């Protein structure tokens, strides 16, 4: 995927925006105050995770040029490692989001309705 190398900075900025806003929406959704934040968080986190996969791929394609800059090799390697860690973390988060979307929903008002009163 060497064709993605020039797009690496753009892809990474999309990843950062999608994941930061997704996490903020997920935290807001836990308060229960705004119903739209739950689905929005899931969408943003899943999209951000997919974009993170592309960001790591484009970074792998671009790193050889960046490592040629004198003194930058160690920083490029560390940047690459943090990108991979972030991708891996959000792959887990993305899977959890997908499982939560696919899980059957229970109605909260029907807990005691099967018991005779």
Contact map, one row per residue, 1 for C-alpha under 8 A:
111110000000000000000000000000000000000000000000000000001100100000000000000000000000000000000000000000000000000000000
111110000000000000000000000000000000000000000000000000000100110000000000000000000000000000000000000000000000000000000
111111000000000000000000000000000000000000000000000000000100100000000000000000000000000000000000000000000000000000000
111111110000000000000000000000000000000000000000000000001100100000000000000000000000000000000000000000000000000000000
111111110000000000000000000000000000000000000000000000000111110000000000000000000000000000000000000000000000000000000
001111111000000000000000000000000000000000000000000000000100010000000000000000000000000000000000000000000000000000000
000111111110000000000000000000000000000000000000000000000100000000000000000000000000000000000000000000000000000000000
000111111111000000000000000000000000000000000000000000100110010000000000000000000000000000000000000000000000000000000
000001111111100000000000000000000000000000000000000000000000000000000000000000000000000000000000000000000000000000000
000000111111110000000000000000000000000000000000000000000000000000000000000000000000000000000000000000000000000000000
000000111111111000000000000000000000000000000000001101100000000000000000000000000000000000000000000000000000000000000
000000011111111100000000000000000000000000000000001100100000000000000000000000000000000000000000000000000000000000000
000000001111111110000000000000000000000000000000000000000000000000000000000000000000000000000000000000000000000000000
000000000111111111000000000000000000000000000001001000000000000000000000000000000000000000000000000000000000000000000
000000000011111111100000000000000000000000000001101100100000000000000000000000000000000000000000000000000000000000000
000000000001111111110000000000000000000000000001000000000000000000000000000000000000000000000000000000000000000000000
000000000000111111111000000000000000000000000000000000000000000000000000000000000000000000000000000000000000000000000
000000000000011111111100000000000000000000011011000000000000000000000000000000000000000000000000000000000000000000000
000000000000001111111110000000000000000000011001100000000000000000000000000000000000000000000000000000000000000000000
000000000000000111111111000000000000000000000000000000000000000000000000000000000000000000000000000000000000000000000
000000000000000011111111100000000000000010010000000000000000000000000000000000000000000000000000000000000000000000000
000000000000000001111111110000000000000111111000000000000000000000000000000000000000000000000000000000000000000000000
000000000000000000111111111000000000000010001000000000000000000000000000000000000000000000000000000000000000000000000
000000000000000000011111111100000000000010000000000000000000000000000000000000000000000000000000000000000000000000000
000000000000000000001111111110000000110110000000000000000000000000000000000000000000000000000000000000000000000000000
000000000000000000000111111111000000110011000000000000000000000000000000000000000000000000000000000000000000000000000
000000000000000000000011111111100000000000000000000000000000000000000000000000000000000000000000000000000000000000000
000000000000000000000001111111111100100000000000000000000000000000000000000000000000000000000000000000000000000000000
000000000000000000000000111111111111110010000000000000000000000000000000000000000000000000000000000000000000000000000
000000000000000000000000011111110000000000000000000000000000000000000000000000000000000000000000000000000000000000000
000000000000000000000000001111111100000000000000000000000000000000000000000000000000000000000000000000000000000000000
000000000000000000000000000111111110000000000000000000000000000000000000000000000000000000000000000000000000000000000
000000000000000000000000000110111110000000000000000000000000000000000000000000000000000000000000000000000000000000000
000000000000000000000000000110111111100000000000000000000000000000000000000000000000000000000000000000000000000000000
000000000000000000000000000010011111110000000000000000000000000000000000000000000000000000000000000000000000000000000
000000000000000000000000000010000111111100000000000000000000000000000000000000000000000000000000000000000000000000000
000000000000000000000000110110000111111110000000000000000000000000000000000000000000000000000000000000000000000000000
000000000000000000000000110010000011111111000000000000000000000000000000000000000000000000000000000000000000000000000
000000000000000000000000000000000001111111100000000000000000000000000000000000000000000000000000000000000000000000000
000000000000000000000100100000000001111111110000000000000000000000000000000000000000000000000000000000000000000000000
000000000000000000001111110010000000111111111000000000000000000000000000000000000000000000000000000000000000000000000
000000000000000000000100010000000000011111111100000000000000000000000000000000000000000000000100110000000000000000000
000000000000000000000100000000000000001111111110000000000000000000000000000000000000000000000000000000000000000000000
000000000000000001101100000000000000000111111111000000000000000000000000000000000000000000000000000000000000000000000
000000000000000001100110000000000000000011111111100000000000000000000000000000000000000001001100100000000000000000000
000000000000000000000000000000000000000001111111110000000000000000000000000000000000000000000100110000000000000000000
000000000000000001000000000000000000000000111111111000000000000000000000000000000000000000000000000000000000000000000
000000000000011101100000000000000000000000011111111100000000000000000000000000000000000000000000000000000000000000000
000000000000001000100000000000000000000000001111111110000000000000000000000000000000001001100100000000000000000000000
000000000000000000000000000000000000000000000111111111000000000000000000000000000000000000000000000000000000000000000
000000000011011000000000000000000000000000000011111111100000000000000000000000000000000000000000000000000000000000000
000000000011001000000000000000000000000000000001111111110000000000000000000000000010011000000000000000000000000000000
000000000000000000000000000000000000000000000000111111111000000000000000000000000000001000000000000000000000000000000
000000000010000000000000000000000000000000000000011111111100000000000000000000000000000000000000000000000000000000000
000000010011001000000000000000000000000000000000001111111110000000000000000000000010000000000000000000000000000000000
000000000000000000000000000000000000000000000000000111111111000000000000000000010011001000000000000000000000000000000
100100000000000000000000000000000000000000000000000011111111100000000000000000000000000000000000000000000000000000000
111111110000000000000000000000000000000000000000000001111111110000000000000000000000000000000000000000000000000000000
000010010000000000000000000000000000000000000000000000111111111000000000000000010000000000000000000000000000000000000
000010000000000000000000000000000000000000000000000000011111111100000000000000010000000000000000000000000000000000000
111110000000000000000000000000000000000000000000000000001111111100000000000000000000000000000000000000000000000000000
010011010000000000000000000000000000000000000000000000000111111111000000000000000000000000000000000000000000000000000
000000000000000000000000000000000000000000000000000000000011111111100000000100000000000000000000000000000000000000000
000000000000000000000000000000000000000000000000000000000001111111110000000000000000000000000000000000000000000000000
000000000000000000000000000000000000000000000000000000000000011111111000000000000000000000000000000000000000000000000
000000000000000000000000000000000000000000000000000000000000011111111001100100000000000000000000000000000000000000000
000000000000000000000000000000000000000000000000000000000000001111111101100100000000000000000000000000000000000000000
000000000000000000000000000000000000000000000000000000000000000111111101100000000000000000000000000000000000000000000
000000000000000000000000000000000000000000000000000000000000000011111111100000000000000000000000000000000000000000000
000000000000000000000000000000000000000000000000000000000000000000111111100000000000000000000000000000000000000000000
000000000000000000000000000000000000000000000000000000000000000000001111110000000000000000000000000000000000000000000
000000000000000000000000000000000000000000000000000000000000000001111111111100000000000000000000000000000000000000000
000000000000000000000000000000000000000000000000000000000000000001111111111110000000000000000000000000000000000000000
000000000000000000000000000000000000000000000000000000000000000000000011111111000000000000000000000000000000000000000
000000000000000000000000000000000000000000000000000000000000000000000001111111100000000000000000000000000000000000000
000000000000000000000000000000000000000000000000000000000000001001100001111111110000000000000000000000000000000000000
000000000000000000000000000000000000000000000000000000000000000000000000111111111000000000000000000000000000000000000
000000000000000000000000000000000000000000000000000000000000000000000000011111111100000000000000000000000000000000000
000000000000000000000000000000000000000000000000000000000000000000000000001111111110000000000000000000000000000000000
000000000000000000000000000000000000000000000000000000010011000000000000000111111111000000000000000000000000000000000
000000000000000000000000000000000000000000000000000000000000000000000000000011111111100000000000000000000000000000000
000000000000000000000000000000000000000000000000000000000000000000000000000001111111110000000000000000000000000000000
000000000000000000000000000000000000000000000000000100110000000000000000000000111111111000000000000000000000000000000
000000000000000000000000000000000000000000000000000000010000000000000000000000011111111100000000000000000000000000000
000000000000000000000000000000000000000000000000000000000000000000000000000000001111111110000000000000000000000000000
000000000000000000000000000000000000000000000000000100000000000000000000000000000111111111000000000000000000000000000
000000000000000000000000000000000000000000000000100110010000000000000000000000000011111111100000000000000000000000000
000000000000000000000000000000000000000000000000000000000000000000000000000000000001111111110000000000000000000000000
000000000000000000000000000000000000000000000000000000000000000000000000000000000000111111111000000000000000000000000
000000000000000000000000000000000000000000001000100000000000000000000000000000000000011111111100000000000000000000000
000000000000000000000000000000000000000000000000100000000000000000000000000000000000001111111110000000000000000000000
000000000000000000000000000000000000000000000000000000000000000000000000000000000000000111111111000000000000000000000
000000000000000000000000000000000000000000001000000000000000000000000000000000000000000011111111100000000000000000000
000000000000000000000000000000000000000001001100100000000000000000000000000000000000000001111111110000000000000000000
000000000000000000000000000000000000000000000000000000000000000000000000000000000000000000111111111000000000000000000
000000000000000000000000000000000000000000000000000000000000000000000000000000000000000000011111111100000000000000000
000000000000000000000000000000000000000001001100000000000000000000000000000000000000000000001111111110000000000000000
000000000000000000000000000000000000000001000100000000000000000000000000000000000000000000000111111111000000000000000
000000000000000000000000000000000000000000000000000000000000000000000000000000000000000000000011111111100000000000000
000000000000000000000000000000000000000000000000000000000000000000000000000000000000000000000001111111100000000000000
000000000000000000000000000000000000000000000000000000000000000000000000000000000000000000000000111111100000000000000
000000000000000000000000000000000000000000000000000000000000000000000000000000000000000000000000011111110000000000000
000000000000000000000000000000000000000000000000000000000000000000000000000000000000000000000000001111111000000000000
000000000000000000000000000000000000000000000000000000000000000000000000000000000000000000000000000001111100000000000
000000000000000000000000000000000000000000000000000000000000000000000000000000000000000000000000000000111110000000000
000000000000000000000000000000000000000000000000000000000000000000000000000000000000000000000000000000011111000000000
000000000000000000000000000000000000000000000000000000000000000000000000000000000000000000000000000000001111111000000
000000000000000000000000000000000000000000000000000000000000000000000000000000000000000000000000000000000111111000000
000000000000000000000000000000000000000000000000000000000000000000000000000000000000000000000000000000000011111100000
000000000000000000000000000000000000000000000000000000000000000000000000000000000000000000000000000000000011111111000
000000000000000000000000000000000000000000000000000000000000000000000000000000000000000000000000000000000011111111000
000000000000000000000000000000000000000000000000000000000000000000000000000000000000000000000000000000000000111111100
000000000000000000000000000000000000000000000000000000000000000000000000000000000000000000000000000000000000011111110
000000000000000000000000000000000000000000000000000000000000000000000000000000000000000000000000000000000000011111110
000000000000000000000000000000000000000000000000000000000000000000000000000000000000000000000000000000000000000111111
000000000000000000000000000000000000000000000000000000000000000000000000000000000000000000000000000000000000000011111
000000000000000000000000000000000000000000000000000000000000000000000000000000000000000000000000000000000000000000111
